[in-house]
Amino acid sequence: MPRWIAEGTIDEWNNIRRFREELSDSSNWRPDPRTTVTTVLSLGNGSFLAECHAVHQEDFEAWLENKGWEVKSITPVRYAAKAGSIWEVK
């Protein structure tokens, strides 16, 4: 399934409590049966990275817009490597 990485900024994530409030509910991760947000990282510089598996990029865009996060870019993932496993993402 295709994947995308979004990069942007979120000013409100200055502590773990706020981050947890935003993301702890499991419904935040599966907006529909064919779209799954797998990872959200809050970085030390105030930016975020989010990864999504979805059939269409527009599904991820809608999820990000619903969150109200400032998105700078959304980029498709070409290849992935994780703990020694390497694969092409299609």
N, C-alpha and C positions, 0 to 999 in steps of 0.2 A: 504494500500500500504506500502511496506517496507520503512524504514527510516534508514539513517546513519548519524553519527556525525563525522566530520573530525576535527582533531586538528593539528595545525602547527604554523609556524611563517611567518611574513611578516614585513620586516624592513621598508618598505616605508610608513607604516601607522602611522606616527608620528604626524599627525594632521587630523582634520575632513575634510579638503579640499581634501586631497589625498584619503581618505576613500570614500568620496562622488563621486569623479571622477571615481573611480574603480567600484562603484556599483550602481550609480543612474539610469542608463539606464535599463528599465524593461526587455530588452532582456537578461540581465545578470542573470536573475532569472529563466528563462524558456528555457533551451537549446534545448529542443524538447518537443513534446506534452505529453510525459509520464514521464518527469523529471522536478521537480521543486525544486529549492533551496529556502528554506523558511526563513532561518535566517543566518546571518553572524554577529558574534560579534568580535570586536577588543578589546582585553584585555590589561590591563595596563602593563603587563610584556612583551609586544611585540608579544604575541601569538594570535591565532584566533581560534574560534570554528565556524563551518558551519554545518547546518542541511540540508539534502536533502531527498525528497520523490521521489523514483524511483523504477522501476521494477527490475533493476539490479544494483548492486554496481558499475559495470564497467562504467555505464553512469555517475555516480557521479565522479568517478576517472578521466574520460575523461574531465569533466568540470573543475575539479581542475587542471589538467595538462595544459589545455588551458589557465587558469589564470596565470600559472607559479608560484603558491604558493608552499612553502616548506611544505609538508605534513608529519607529524610524524606518524599519525595513522588514520585509518578509522574504526569505530566501529558500528555494527548494534544496533539499538534501540530495546529493548525488551518490555518495558512498558513506558507509558508516563502519566504524571499528569500535568494539567495546570488549574490554578484557580479553583481547586476543582473537576474537571473532571478527572477521571482516566480510562485508557484503555490499552488493550494489542495491540501491533503493529504487524500486520501480513502482 
